[in-house]
Amino acid sequence: MSTVPKSGNSAISVSLGELVALSNKARQLHLRPRVVRARQGGQYISRMRGRGMEFDESRLYQPGDDVRNIDWRVTARTGKTHSKVFREERERPVLISVDARQPMFFATRGRFKWVQAARLAAQLAWTTHQAGDRLGGEIFSDDGFAEFRPRRGKQSVLRFVKTLADASMRQAEFAAGFSMEKIFRRLHRTAHPGSLVIFISDFRGFDEASERQLARIARHNDVLLLHVFDWLEASLPRKGHYRLGDGIRTLELDTGDANLQSSYQQQYQHRVARLKNLCRRLHMTWQQCATDDDPVAVLHDIFGKETVR
């Protein structure tokens, strides 16, 4: 078994032309999630408000109001629960954080996780441009960060997607034990309240420190987690001997041990369950994208313009 899919170069890298061509599909999406049945299971109905919101006034609490919008100062002063009311801004920043670390350059079917992530990010970038919002974010790898301050305009999108295409050629050594805490901490400084923040990753290295930083971001922003995964990460193949390679190193894998099969699957399920529970608790949106999924279809499940009942 190889870590390189057999479907050609487009499975292991992504070109600038490919990412630019995704602009043609931008009109199919709008950056507010709709009520759908999640294809992978586990997508949660978010309280995304669309564009950034500015405080307008306080009024008496009404059933259905978001408890996070309770105006505690007015409530304490009047003795009656009040909610903050917001009005829509003309625009809002959309921050896209994309994982380009070494484990993302892997797949046993379909495309590399990185290629899926790049396509998801490019599609969201073009949709942001189409909506007239400001695009920003970061692309992070084992070598460091490429940071993009929120800006409007086609040139901003082109800079972003060109960096995505360039990252396809990066094959740095994976830093073992790398925590995502630094990634979330950096983006917290950029994410002004009311932003839409999107993380595209396999979420390796997501630990307690990462969770605390992500919770800080979710407190004042809408957050979408796009979990990109390969099916081999979810469960080992049936009993047998397998060889995995990246062109430099090889790994022999014997899946005949039932205890190994069970332990491996439980570790993956525990990691995913932790992320799903966090999304529920912090009112974030969650969606998965497998390496053999259509990235545009995955985004359409969340942001498609048609109403699905």
N, C-alpha and C positions, 0 to 999 in steps of 0.2 A: 504494500500500500504506500503510495507516495503522497506527500503533502501538496504536490502540484497537480491540479486538475488537468484533465486531458483535452479540454475543449478549446485550446489555443491561447494565444498571447493575451486576449481580452479577459481571460480568466485570472491572470496573475498580475496584470498592470492595467492602468487606465490612461487613455490619451487625453490631451487637452481638447481635441476636436470632439471626442466622445462626450466630455463634460459640457462643452459649449452647446452641443446638439440637444442636451436636456432642457435648454431654455424653451424649446418648442412645446414642452409639456407643462410649463409653468401655469398656464391658464386653467388647467384641470384642477388645481388645488387652491385653497385659501387657508391662511394660517390660523384657523379656528377649528378645533376638533369637532366631529359630529358623532352622534350616537350610532355605534356599529356593534356588530358581533366580532370580536377580535379573532383573527385567523389563527393566531398561535395560542389564544387564551391568555388572559391576564392583562388585557388593556383596560384601563380604568377611566371612567368618565371624569374628565378634568374640569376644574372651574376656570379655565382660561377665559379671559374676558375679551380676547381679540387684541386690539391695539392697546398701547399703554393708557393707563387711566390716571386722571388728575382728580384730587379731592375737590368736591363741590360743596357739600353741606352735610350736616348730621340731622337725622330724623329718628322718630321712634322705631324701635326694632319691630320688624314684621316677620312672621313665620316664613322660613326659607332663606332668610338672610345668612350670609356667610359669617360665622362667629368670629372669624379672623378680622372682620371689618367693624367689630363693635368699637365704638368710641368711648373708651373707658373714662376719660376725663369728664365728658358731658354726662355720662351715666352716673358717675360719682357725685357730680354737682347737682343733678336734678332728682336723683333717686329712681329714675326710670331708665331702662335699657335703651340706648340709642345706637344706631348704625351709621357708619360713614357712607355717603353716597358719592360715587365717582362719575366723572364725565369722560367721554372718550377723547383722547388726543388725536391730532391729525396723523401722527406717525409714532412708531415705537422702535427701539432697537431690537434686532433679532441676533442673538449671539449663538454661533454654532461651534462647538468644541469637538474636534475629531481626533480619534486615537490612531496614531501611525506608529505605534511601538511594534517590535519584532513579532510578538504573538499574533498580530493582526494579519501577517503575511502567511496565512495558512488556510488550507481547505482540503477536504477529501472528496468533495463534490461541488459542482457549481463553480463559484469564483472565490478567490481569496476574500477573507473577511475585510481586508483593507479595501479591495475593489468595491465591495458592497457599501462600505462606509463612505467612500469617496463619491459614489453615485448618489447615495442618500443626501450627502452634504451639498453636492452641486445642485440637485433638484430643489432643495430647500432654499439655497442661495438665490436661484433664479426666481422662485416664487416670492421671496422677500423683495427682490427688485421689482417684480411685477406689481406688488402691493404698494410700492412707494415707501417702504420702510427702510431703515438703515441696517446694513449688514456689518456684523463684526464677529469676533470669536478668536479661535486659536486652533492650530494643528500641532499636536504634541507628539514627540517621538523620544526614543532613547537618547537622542542627541540634544534635545532641548525643545524650545517653543518657537513657533511662528505666530506672532500675535497680530490681529487686525482690529483696529479701532473702528467703532460703528460709523459707517459712512453710507450715504446714498449714492446711486448712480451705477451705470453699467461697468465702469472701470473698476469700481470696488469689487464687483462680482468676479470680473476677469482676473484680478489679482489673486482672489481667493481660490478660484478653480485652477489657475495655473500652478499655485503652490500644491494643491491636491495632486495634480498630474506629476509634478516634480517629485513628490514624496513617494510615488510608486517605484522609483529607482533606488530608494533608500533601503539598505539591508544591514543596519547596525546591529551590534551584539545586544541581546536583551539583558537589561539590568535586573538581576534576580532580586525579588523582594520589593520591587518598585511600588510605592504607595501612590494612590491617586489623590492623596490629600493636597499635594502641592498644586495639582491641576485645578481643583475646585477653589483653593485659596486664591490663586491668581485670578480666576474668572470672577470671584466675588468682588474684587476691586473694580472690575470693569462693568459689572452688571448693575446698572442703575435701576431703582425700583420701577416696576412696570414693564421690564424687558421680558421677551420670550427667550429662554435659555434652553438650548438643545444639546445633549451629550450623545455622541455616537461612539460606541466602544464595545469591547467584550467584557469590560469592567473587571479585568484581572487587576488585583491590587486594591480592590475596594474594601477598605477596612473601617474601623470605628472612627479614626481621625478623618477619613474621607467623608463618612456619613455626617459628622458634625459640620464640616464645611459646606456640604451640599444642603443641609438643613438651613444654613444661614442664607444661601441663595434662594431657596424655595420660600423663605419667609416673606419676601417682597416681590417675587417674580413668578411667572408661569414657567414650569420646567417640564421638558419632555426627555425621557430616557429611551434611546433606541439601542437595544441590546443586539449586537451582531454576533452570531454563533455558528459553529459548524456542528453537524450532527454527531461527529465523533466525540465532541466535548460533552454531549448530553448522555451518551451511553457507548460502551465498548461494542465492537462488532461481535458476531457470533463466535463460538469456540473455534480457535485456530491460532496459527502463528503468523504474525504480520511484521513487515519491515516498513518503517516510516523514515523518510529522508528529506532533507532540505537542499540537497546538492552538495553539502559539505559534511554533515553529520548524519548518521543513521541510528535508528533505535529499533531494537527487537522487542516485540510485544507478544506475550502469550496470554490469550484471553480465556484459557480453559479453567481458570480458578473462579469458582462461583462467588467466593467471598470477595475477590478482587472486583468482579463485575458489580456486585452489590455496593461495595464501598465507593467505587468510582462514580456510580450513578447518584448515590446519596450526596456525595460532595457537591456535584453539579446542582442537584435539586435544592440543596441547602443554600447555595450562593444565589440562585435565582429567586427562591422564596424570600430571602432577606431583602432583595431589591424590590420585589413586588410589595412586600409588607411596608417598606419605607414609602413607596409611592402612595399606598392607601393612606398612610398616616399623614403625609405631608401634602396630600391632594395633588400629586404630580401625575403626569400621563406616562404610561409604560407601553412599549411595543417591542416585539422581537422581529428580527429579520435573519433568516437562515441564509447560508451561503448559496443555496439553490433557489431562493425566492426572487421574485421580480421586485426590485427596490421601489419602482414607481407604484406598483400595486400595493405595497406595504404602506407607503405614504398616503395613498388614496383611501386606505382603510381609516385613516385618522383625519385627513384634511380634504377628502374629496368633496366636490361641490354638490353632487347629487345627495338627496336625502334618503337614507336607508332606514326602514322601519322593521 
